């Protein structure tokens, strides 16, 4: 736009900031913020909120707070962005505190507010709080539940293992359950090893969209982690006969304005020998620190040694090793993945953050994970 001589206004800047927020590309977002300051547009409400959203989605919470001024001056949109940012990055108690703070200042929550609030409760394992907020939303604030709220509730109950309650909630929903609802229940069945309920969820999900690869993949994973290898193979056969393609896992790292991406077992990168050498080194060190591989996340029916080998070929581990090779000691690492991070990779990232003293930010398809000192901001709920 600048090359074509088109003058950027507050709406153009806001749209560009929204794009960088969606992609979580911090450097480009910072450049746009600088441009907004240069043009005198940074105090515009649209630009300020878009800037805050960009910093929040990139994990820079302190920068987000600096862009919105004092609490008394914040709009409801500003409050919603702030609650959402806290929820996405594992600051669950801060999200809840902010929710109450906005009400104390006379700002009424809306349906968007409650999506972020319920998400914070879900990812933080705050089950009773989440249930209380959901019912207060309908009774105290007269906000009718939408699909997004219901998905949060299934997620909330499912993560905590309360699958029977989650199933009952679906039956009593005031609106028809969507694919997101069934997918959330199916994911919970995988985590907690409930193939019977998983089959029901998968059947409903496939009925809504027979071409949805996630339904087959998740149910196949439910069967695999429960030791039902025959059922898992049958599900994969159905995918083949119906010509449903599984979305391949991909992880990437952006360094010096260049993106390096990795698939499962990828050997195509010029630094592949160094990457696999680094992985071997990491494996030895974290085993010494107490790491035990969880081979239930290896979804092929092979011997334990092969399962463990397959886990170490996961794309997020390759991306992590690449980032460690190419960044200075002490710097924060950022890794992105297009799918949900597997539980064993999550454990590896925690161990690596502890033994190397590095902060690692992993953004998967569902949330941000901030690893530091051997712990994760999600408290192992995700």
Secondary structure, 3 states (H helix, E strand, C coil): CCCCCCCCCHHHHHHHHHHHHHHCCHHHHHHHHHHHHHCCCCCCHHHHHHHHHHHHHCCCHHHHHHCCCCHHHCCHHHHHHHHHHHHHCCCHHHHHHHHHHHHHCCCCCCHHHHHHHHHHHHHCCCHHHHHHHHHHHHHCCCCCCCHHHHHHHHHHHHHCCCHHHHHHHHHCCCCCCCHHHHHHHHHHHHHHCCHHHHHHHHHHHHHHCCCCHHHHHHHHHHHHHCCCHHHHHHHHHHHHHCCCCCCCCCEEEEECCEEEEECCCCCCCCCHHHHHHHHHHHHHHHHHCCCCCCHHHCCCCCCHHHHHHHHCCCHHHHHHHHHHHHCCCCCCEEEEECCCCCHHHHHHHHHHHHHHCCCEEEECCCCEEEEECCEECCCCCC
